Amino acid sequence: MGGITYKDAGVDIAKGWELIKGIRPLVKTTNRAEVLTDIGGFSGLFEAKFERYKEPVLVSSCDGVGTKLKIASLLRKHDTIGIDLVAMGVNDLVTAGAEPLFFLDYLGMGKLEIDIAEDIIKGIVAGCKEANCSLLGGETAEMPGFYREGEYELVGFSVGVVDKDKIIDGQKIKPGDKVIGLSSSGLHSNGYSLVRKILDEELAHFKEELLTPTKIYVRPILSAKKKFDIKGIAHITGGGFDNIKRILPQGLSCEIKEKDFPTPSIFHIIQKRGNICKDEMYRTFNMGIGMVVVLSEKDAPFAMEDLKNFVSTYLIGEIKEGKQEVRII
């Protein structure tokens, strides 16, 4: 035989099969009862058993991890970035009150490095277990010349379900409702382009803070939803506290009291080193609050007690009349 091969061009199909064989037992540990297929096929099958739902509505989300991937590559730590990927998707699903069902991932690399890919998938598996959803399948693409050496792209797609009459969309929010904040685990997966610009050569010094995985809020939200009338949920992700505007009806604003919750030291370091104003910090970062829940004044204290079984929880603000905005006071 002669001539150039696909492997000569930089794509090793055998390595792809080796990866699938290596991760198959790990992925199986995420399987819910509804999963009908093993990974490695052309598609994943998930049986639509919705006996607990009267009018099931499917909810979907597609997201990535942003330039936090750059930090993981620079610092050569890849075993938690998959948790971030799952978190960014399922945390969006639960804002609608949805129960996550399954997750799919896309991993693109210039050259398939099995050790790195397995570490990434270990994180995805850990995130899926925390969210009680199945890793149903995905795609690993080897693309020579497209990504720089040691770098990769990571994207996730998640699907959940919620009863039509139990969808949480913010439409019932009224003046006087209370705003509860669920603590973050740190930076989560947002603002990293600014972080890299500010910390630059000190990135390794802040390795633990920068690569702490995003907190997954599925369990606390679904627990509280069973017992209380949650009116609105906002994931404090890209865009910081401005995300709360996305759930506010016309004519309402949100007032947040920054003194009523603790802000991790990494945010103060970034603010000081970059000489960043307060408004810009709250528009970029979560400042210690990864999820916001809006309830009536009557329900708020009881919901807080329930949420505190899972995550540190604070009463951080109130809904007011006014233009659709978020004010930090």
C-alpha positions as a Markdown table, in Angstrom:
| # | Residue | x | y | z |
|---|---|---|---|---|
| 1 | Met | 0.0 | 0.0 | 0.0 |
| 2 | Gly | 1.1 | 3.6 | -0.6 |
| 3 | Gly | 0.0 | 7.1 | -0.5 |
| 4 | Ile | -0.9 | 9.5 | 2.3 |
| 5 | Thr | -3.3 | 8.4 | 5.0 |
| 6 | Tyr | -5.8 | 10.2 | 7.3 |
| 7 | Lys | -3.3 | 9.5 | 10.2 |
| 8 | Asp | -0.6 | 11.2 | 8.2 |
| 9 | Ala | -2.9 | 14.3 | 8.0 |
| 10 | Gly | -3.1 | 14.3 | 11.8 |
| 11 | Val | -6.3 | 12.4 | 12.5 |
| 12 | Asp | -5.9 | 9.1 | 14.3 |
| 13 | Ile | -9.3 | 7.2 | 14.1 |
| 14 | Ala | -7.9 | 4.4 | 16.3 |
| 15 | Lys | -7.3 | 6.8 | 19.1 |
| 16 | Gly | -10.9 | 7.9 | 19.0 |
| 17 | Trp | -12.0 | 4.3 | 19.4 |
| 18 | Glu | -9.5 | 3.8 | 22.2 |
| 19 | Leu | -11.0 | 6.8 | 24.0 |
| 20 | Ile | -14.6 | 5.5 | 23.7 |
| 21 | Lys | -13.5 | 2.1 | 25.1 |
| 22 | Gly | -11.7 | 3.7 | 28.0 |
| 23 | Ile | -14.6 | 6.0 | 29.1 |
| 24 | Arg | -17.5 | 3.6 | 28.5 |
| 25 | Pro | -17.6 | 2.2 | 32.0 |
| 26 | Leu | -17.3 | 5.7 | 33.5 |
| 27 | Val | -20.1 | 7.1 | 31.3 |
| 28 | Lys | -22.4 | 4.2 | 32.3 |
| 29 | Thr | -22.3 | 5.4 | 35.9 |
| 30 | Thr | -24.5 | 8.4 | 34.9 |
| 31 | Asn | -27.2 | 6.3 | 33.2 |
| 32 | Arg | -30.8 | 7.0 | 34.4 |
| 33 | Ala | -33.3 | 4.2 | 33.9 |
| 34 | Glu | -34.6 | 5.9 | 30.7 |
| 35 | Val | -31.3 | 5.4 | 28.8 |
| 36 | Leu | -31.5 | 2.7 | 26.1 |
| 37 | Thr | -28.2 | 2.9 | 24.4 |
| 38 | Asp | -24.5 | 2.7 | 25.1 |
| 39 | Ile | -22.0 | 5.4 | 24.0 |
| 40 | Gly | -20.3 | 4.8 | 20.7 |
| 41 | Gly | -23.3 | 4.6 | 18.4 |
| 42 | Phe | -24.5 | 7.3 | 16.0 |
| 43 | Ser | -27.0 | 8.7 | 18.4 |
| 44 | Gly | -28.2 | 8.3 | 22.0 |
| 45 | Leu | -31.7 | 7.0 | 22.9 |
| 46 | Phe | -33.6 | 8.2 | 25.9 |
| 47 | Glu | -37.1 | 6.8 | 26.6 |
| 48 | Ala | -39.6 | 9.5 | 27.2 |
| 49 | Lys | -41.2 | 8.2 | 30.4 |
| 50 | Phe | -42.9 | 11.2 | 32.0 |
| 51 | Glu | -45.4 | 9.5 | 34.3 |
| 52 | Arg | -44.8 | 12.1 | 37.0 |
| 53 | Tyr | -45.7 | 14.9 | 34.6 |
| 54 | Lys | -49.2 | 15.9 | 33.4 |
| 55 | Glu | -48.1 | 18.1 | 30.5 |
| 56 | Pro | -44.4 | 17.6 | 30.1 |
| 57 | Val | -42.5 | 20.4 | 28.3 |
| 58 | Leu | -38.9 | 19.8 | 27.2 |
| 59 | Val | -36.4 | 22.5 | 28.1 |
| 60 | Ser | -33.0 | 22.7 | 26.4 |
| 61 | Ser | -29.8 | 24.7 | 26.8 |
| 62 | Cys | -26.5 | 24.9 | 24.9 |
| 63 | Asp | -23.4 | 26.5 | 26.5 |
| 64 | Gly | -19.7 | 26.4 | 26.9 |
| 65 | Val | -17.1 | 27.3 | 29.5 |
| 66 | Gly | -15.6 | 30.4 | 27.7 |
| 67 | Thr | -11.9 | 31.3 | 28.2 |
| 68 | Lys | -11.7 | 29.4 | 31.5 |
| 69 | Leu | -10.6 | 26.7 | 29.1 |
| 70 | Lys | -7.5 | 28.8 | 28.5 |
| 71 | Ile | -6.7 | 28.7 | 32.2 |
| 72 | Ala | -7.2 | 25.0 | 32.4 |
| 73 | Ser | -4.8 | 24.5 | 29.4 |
| 74 | Leu | -2.2 | 26.9 | 30.8 |
| 75 | Leu | -2.2 | 25.4 | 34.2 |
| 76 | Arg | -2.6 | 21.8 | 32.9 |
| 77 | Lys | -5.5 | 20.9 | 35.0 |
| 78 | His | -8.4 | 19.3 | 33.1 |
| 79 | Asp | -10.4 | 17.2 | 35.6 |
| 80 | Thr | -12.8 | 19.9 | 36.8 |
| 81 | Ile | -13.6 | 21.8 | 33.7 |
| 82 | Gly | -16.2 | 19.2 | 32.7 |
| 83 | Ile | -18.1 | 20.0 | 35.9 |
| 84 | Asp | -18.2 | 23.7 | 34.7 |
| 85 | Leu | -19.6 | 22.6 | 31.4 |
| 86 | Val | -22.4 | 20.6 | 32.9 |
| 87 | Ala | -23.1 | 23.3 | 35.4 |
| 88 | Met | -23.5 | 26.0 | 32.8 |
| 89 | Gly | -26.2 | 24.0 | 31.0 |
| 90 | Val | -28.2 | 22.5 | 33.9 |
| 91 | Asn | -28.1 | 25.7 | 35.9 |
| 92 | Asp | -29.9 | 27.4 | 33.0 |
| 93 | Leu | -32.4 | 24.5 | 32.8 |
| 94 | Val | -33.4 | 24.8 | 36.4 |
| 95 | Thr | -34.2 | 28.5 | 36.1 |
| 96 | Ala | -37.4 | 27.3 | 34.3 |
| 97 | Gly | -38.0 | 24.8 | 37.1 |
| 98 | Ala | -36.9 | 21.9 | 34.9 |
| 99 | Glu | -35.4 | 18.6 | 36.0 |
| 100 | Pro | -32.3 | 17.8 | 33.9 |
| 101 | Leu | -32.6 | 14.5 | 31.9 |
| 102 | Phe | -29.6 | 14.1 | 29.7 |
| 103 | Phe | -26.4 | 15.8 | 28.6 |
| 104 | Leu | -24.3 | 15.7 | 25.4 |
| 105 | Asp | -20.8 | 17.2 | 24.9 |
| 106 | Tyr | -18.6 | 18.3 | 22.1 |
| 107 | Leu | -14.8 | 18.2 | 22.5 |
| 108 | Gly | -12.6 | 19.6 | 19.8 |
| 109 | Met | -8.8 | 19.2 | 19.9 |
| 110 | Gly | -6.0 | 19.7 | 17.4 |
| 111 | Lys | -4.6 | 16.3 | 18.3 |
| 112 | Leu | -6.5 | 13.9 | 20.4 |
| 113 | Glu | -4.7 | 13.5 | 23.7 |
| 114 | Ile | -6.4 | 10.6 | 25.5 |
| 115 | Asp | -5.2 | 11.5 | 29.0 |
| 116 | Ile | -6.5 | 15.0 | 28.7 |
| 117 | Ala | -9.8 | 13.9 | 27.1 |
| 118 | Glu | -10.4 | 11.3 | 29.9 |
| 119 | Asp | -9.8 | 13.9 | 32.6 |
| 120 | Ile | -12.3 | 16.2 | 30.9 |
| 121 | Ile | -14.9 | 13.5 | 30.7 |
| 122 | Lys | -14.3 | 12.5 | 34.3 |
| 123 | Gly | -15.4 | 16.1 | 35.2 |
| 124 | Ile | -18.5 | 15.8 | 32.9 |
| 125 | Val | -19.4 | 12.6 | 34.6 |
| 126 | Ala | -19.1 | 14.1 | 38.0 |
| 127 | Gly | -21.3 | 17.0 | 37.0 |
| 128 | Cys | -23.9 | 14.8 | 35.5 |
| 129 | Lys | -24.1 | 12.8 | 38.7 |
| 130 | Glu | -24.5 | 15.9 | 40.7 |
| 131 | Ala | -27.3 | 17.0 | 38.4 |
| 132 | Asn | -28.8 | 13.5 | 38.2 |
| 133 | Cys | -28.7 | 13.5 | 34.4 |
| 134 | Ser | -27.3 | 11.0 | 32.0 |
| 135 | Leu | -24.3 | 11.6 | 29.8 |
| 136 | Leu | -26.1 | 10.3 | 26.7 |
| 137 | Gly | -23.4 | 10.9 | 24.1 |
| 138 | Gly | -21.2 | 13.4 | 22.4 |
| 139 | Glu | -18.6 | 14.2 | 19.8 |
| 140 | Thr | -14.8 | 14.2 | 20.0 |
| 141 | Ala | -13.3 | 15.9 | 17.0 |
| 142 | Glu | -9.6 | 15.8 | 16.1 |
| 143 | Met | -8.9 | 18.9 | 14.0 |
| 144 | Pro | -5.2 | 19.3 | 13.2 |
| 145 | Gly | -4.2 | 22.9 | 12.5 |
| 146 | Phe | -7.4 | 24.3 | 13.9 |
| 147 | Tyr | -6.6 | 24.5 | 17.6 |
| 148 | Arg | -3.2 | 25.5 | 19.1 |
| 149 | Glu | -1.2 | 22.8 | 20.7 |
| 150 | Gly | -2.6 | 21.9 | 24.2 |
| 151 | Glu | -5.8 | 23.9 | 23.7 |
| 152 | Tyr | -9.3 | 22.6 | 23.0 |
| 153 | Glu | -12.9 | 23.6 | 22.7 |
| 154 | Leu | -15.7 | 22.3 | 24.9 |
| 155 | Val | -19.5 | 22.7 | 24.4 |
| 156 | Gly | -22.4 | 21.1 | 26.1 |
| 157 | Phe | -26.1 | 20.5 | 25.3 |
| 158 | Ser | -28.6 | 19.7 | 28.0 |
| 159 | Val | -32.2 | 18.7 | 28.0 |
| 160 | Gly | -34.7 | 18.7 | 30.9 |
| 161 | Val | -38.4 | 18.5 | 31.5 |
| 162 | Val | -41.0 | 20.5 | 33.5 |
| 163 | Asp | -44.8 | 20.4 | 33.8 |
| 164 | Lys | -46.4 | 23.2 | 31.7 |
| 165 | Asp | -48.3 | 24.6 | 34.6 |
| 166 | Lys | -45.1 | 24.6 | 36.8 |
| 167 | Ile | -42.8 | 26.5 | 34.4 |
| 168 | Ile | -41.0 | 29.3 | 36.3 |
| 169 | Asp | -40.8 | 32.4 | 34.1 |
| 170 | Gly | -40.9 | 35.5 | 36.4 |
| 171 | Gln | -44.4 | 36.6 | 35.3 |
| 172 | Lys | -45.8 | 36.4 | 38.8 |
| 173 | Ile | -43.1 | 38.6 | 40.4 |
| 174 | Lys | -44.6 | 41.5 | 42.3 |
| 175 | Pro | -43.3 | 44.5 | 44.3 |
| 176 | Gly | -42.4 | 43.5 | 47.8 |
| 177 | Asp | -41.2 | 40.0 | 46.7 |
| 178 | Lys | -37.9 | 39.0 | 48.3 |
| 179 | Val | -34.7 | 38.1 | 46.5 |
| 180 | Ile | -32.7 | 35.2 | 47.8 |
| 181 | Gly | -29.1 | 34.6 | 46.8 |
| 182 | Leu | -27.5 | 31.2 | 46.6 |
| 183 | Ser | -23.7 | 31.3 | 47.2 |
| 184 | Ser | -21.3 | 30.7 | 44.3 |
| 185 | Ser | -18.1 | 28.6 | 44.6 |
| 186 | Gly | -16.1 | 31.5 | 43.2 |
| 187 | Leu | -15.7 | 32.9 | 39.7 |
| 188 | His | -17.7 | 30.0 | 38.1 |
| 189 | Ser | -17.2 | 30.3 | 34.3 |
| 190 | Asn | -17.5 | 34.0 | 33.6 |
| 191 | Gly | -15.2 | 37.0 | 33.3 |
| 192 | Tyr | -12.1 | 35.0 | 32.5 |
| 193 | Ser | -11.0 | 37.2 | 29.6 |
| 194 | Leu | -10.8 | 40.1 | 32.1 |
| 195 | Val | -9.2 | 37.9 | 34.8 |
| 196 | Arg | -6.5 | 36.8 | 32.4 |
| 197 | Lys | -5.8 | 40.4 | 31.4 |
| 198 | Ile | -5.5 | 41.5 | 35.1 |
| 199 | Leu | -3.7 | 38.6 | 36.7 |
| 200 | Asp | -1.6 | 37.7 | 33.6 |
| 201 | Glu | 1.7 | 36.1 | 34.9 |
| 202 | Glu | 0.1 | 35.4 | 38.3 |
| 203 | Leu | -2.4 | 32.9 | 37.1 |
| 204 | Ala | -0.5 | 29.9 | 38.6 |
| 205 | His | -0.5 | 31.6 | 42.0 |
| 206 | Phe | -4.4 | 31.7 | 41.9 |
| 207 | Lys | -4.8 | 28.2 | 40.4 |
| 208 | Glu | -7.2 | 27.0 | 43.1 |
| 209 | Glu | -9.5 | 30.0 | 42.9 |
| 210 | Leu | -9.5 | 30.2 | 39.1 |
| 211 | Leu | -10.2 | 26.5 | 38.5 |
| 212 | Thr | -12.7 | 25.8 | 41.3 |
| 213 | Pro | -15.7 | 24.3 | 39.4 |
| 214 | Thr | -19.0 | 26.1 | 39.0 |
| 215 | Lys | -21.6 | 25.1 | 41.6 |
| 216 | Ile | -24.5 | 23.1 | 40.4 |
| 217 | Tyr | -27.9 | 24.2 | 41.8 |
| 218 | Val | -30.2 | 21.4 | 40.6 |
| 219 | Arg | -30.8 | 19.7 | 44.0 |
| 220 | Pro | -31.5 | 22.9 | 46.0 |
| 221 | Ile | -33.8 | 24.4 | 43.4 |
| 222 | Leu | -35.8 | 21.2 | 42.7 |
| 223 | Ser | -36.2 | 20.6 | 46.5 |
| 224 | Ala | -37.5 | 24.1 | 47.1 |
| 225 | Lys | -39.7 | 24.1 | 44.1 |
| 226 | Lys | -41.7 | 21.1 | 45.5 |
| 227 | Lys | -42.6 | 23.0 | 48.6 |
| 228 | Phe | -42.8 | 26.7 | 47.7 |
| 229 | Asp | -44.1 | 28.9 | 44.9 |
| 230 | Ile | -40.9 | 30.1 | 43.3 |
| 231 | Lys | -41.8 | 33.1 | 41.1 |
| 232 | Gly | -38.5 | 33.6 | 39.3 |
| 233 | Ile | -34.9 | 32.2 | 39.1 |
| 234 | Ala | -31.9 | 33.9 | 37.5 |
| 235 | His | -28.6 | 32.2 | 36.9 |
| 236 | Ile | -25.9 | 34.8 | 37.6 |
| 237 | Thr | -23.7 | 33.9 | 34.7 |
| 238 | Gly | -22.2 | 36.1 | 31.9 |
| 239 | Gly | -23.4 | 39.6 | 32.5 |
| 240 | Gly | -23.4 | 39.3 | 36.2 |
| 241 | Phe | -26.3 | 40.7 | 38.2 |
| 242 | Asp | -27.9 | 42.2 | 35.0 |
| 243 | Asn | -29.2 | 38.6 | 34.4 |
| 244 | Ile | -31.9 | 39.4 | 36.9 |
| 245 | Lys | -33.4 | 41.8 | 34.4 |
| 246 | Arg | -34.2 | 38.8 | 32.2 |
| 247 | Ile | -36.9 | 37.6 | 34.6 |
| 248 | Leu | -38.4 | 41.0 | 35.7 |
| 249 | Pro | -41.8 | 41.9 | 34.3 |
| 250 | Gln | -42.2 | 45.4 | 32.9 |
| 251 | Gly | -42.5 | 48.1 | 35.5 |
| 252 | Leu | -40.4 | 46.3 | 38.1 |
| 253 | Ser | -36.8 | 46.6 | 39.3 |
| 254 | Cys | -34.6 | 44.7 | 41.6 |
| 255 | Glu | -32.7 | 46.2 | 44.5 |
| 256 | Ile | -29.7 | 44.2 | 45.8 |
| 257 | Lys | -27.9 | 45.0 | 49.1 |
| 258 | Glu | -24.3 | 44.1 | 48.7 |
| 259 | Lys | -23.7 | 44.2 | 52.5 |
| 260 | Asp | -26.1 | 41.3 | 53.0 |
| 261 | Phe | -23.9 | 38.6 | 51.5 |
| 262 | Pro | -20.2 | 37.8 | 51.6 |
| 263 | Thr | -18.0 | 38.3 | 48.5 |
| 264 | Pro | -15.0 | 35.9 | 48.2 |
| 265 | Ser | -11.6 | 37.5 | 48.3 |
| 266 | Ile | -10.7 | 36.7 | 44.7 |
| 267 | Phe | -13.2 | 39.3 | 43.5 |
| 268 | His | -11.7 | 41.9 | 45.8 |
| 269 | Ile | -8.2 | 41.0 | 44.4 |
| 270 | Ile | -9.4 | 41.4 | 40.8 |
| 271 | Gln | -11.2 | 44.6 | 41.5 |
| 272 | Lys | -8.1 | 46.1 | 43.2 |
| 273 | Arg | -5.5 | 44.9 | 40.7 |
| 274 | Gly | -7.6 | 46.1 | 37.8 |
| 275 | Asn | -8.9 | 49.3 | 39.4 |
| 276 | Ile | -12.4 | 48.2 | 38.3 |
| 277 | Cys | -15.5 | 50.2 | 39.5 |
| 278 | Lys | -18.2 | 48.5 | 41.5 |
| 279 | Asp | -20.8 | 48.6 | 38.7 |
| 280 | Glu | -18.4 | 46.9 | 36.2 |
| 281 | Met | -17.7 | 44.2 | 38.8 |
| 282 | Tyr | -21.4 | 43.4 | 39.2 |
| 283 | Arg | -21.9 | 43.5 | 35.5 |
| 284 | Thr | -19.1 | 41.0 | 34.9 |
| 285 | Phe | -18.9 | 38.6 | 37.9 |
| 286 | Asn | -21.2 | 36.8 | 40.2 |
| 287 | Met | -19.6 | 38.4 | 43.3 |
| 288 | Gly | -20.3 | 35.4 | 45.4 |
| 289 | Ile | -23.9 | 34.7 | 44.3 |
| 290 | Gly | -24.4 | 32.1 | 41.6 |
| 291 | Met | -28.2 | 31.9 | 41.5 |
| 292 | Val | -31.0 | 34.2 | 42.6 |
| 293 | Val | -34.5 | 33.0 | 43.6 |
| 294 | Val | -37.6 | 35.3 | 43.9 |
| 295 | Leu | -40.4 | 34.4 | 46.3 |
| 296 | Ser | -43.2 | 36.2 | 48.2 |
| 297 | Glu | -42.3 | 37.8 | 51.5 |
| 298 | Lys | -44.3 | 35.1 | 53.2 |
| 299 | Asp | -42.5 | 32.1 | 51.6 |
| 300 | Ala | -39.0 | 33.6 | 51.6 |
| 301 | Pro | -37.9 | 32.7 | 55.2 |
| 302 | Phe | -39.1 | 29.1 | 54.9 |
| 303 | Ala | -37.6 | 28.6 | 51.5 |
| 304 | Met | -34.3 | 29.9 | 52.8 |
| 305 | Glu | -34.3 | 27.2 | 55.5 |
| 306 | Asp | -34.9 | 24.5 | 52.9 |
| 307 | Leu | -32.2 | 25.9 | 50.5 |
| 308 | Lys | -29.7 | 26.1 | 53.4 |
| 309 | Asn | -29.7 | 22.3 | 53.5 |
| 310 | Phe | -27.8 | 22.4 | 50.2 |
| 311 | Val | -26.0 | 25.7 | 49.9 |
| 312 | Ser | -25.2 | 28.9 | 51.8 |
| 313 | Thr | -28.2 | 31.2 | 51.3 |
| 314 | Tyr | -28.8 | 34.9 | 51.9 |
| 315 | Leu | -31.7 | 37.3 | 51.8 |
| 316 | Ile | -30.0 | 39.9 | 49.4 |
| 317 | Gly | -32.7 | 42.1 | 48.1 |
| 318 | Glu | -36.3 | 43.0 | 47.1 |
| 319 | Ile | -38.4 | 43.7 | 44.1 |
| 320 | Lys | -39.5 | 47.3 | 43.7 |
| 321 | Glu | -41.6 | 49.3 | 41.3 |
| 322 | Gly | -39.6 | 51.1 | 38.6 |
| 323 | Lys | -37.9 | 50.6 | 35.3 |
| 324 | Gln | -36.6 | 47.2 | 34.4 |
| 325 | Glu | -33.2 | 47.4 | 36.1 |
| 326 | Val | -31.0 | 46.0 | 38.9 |
| 327 | Arg | -29.6 | 48.4 | 41.5 |
| 328 | Ile | -26.7 | 47.5 | 43.8 |
| 329 | Ile | -26.9 | 49.5 | 46.9 |
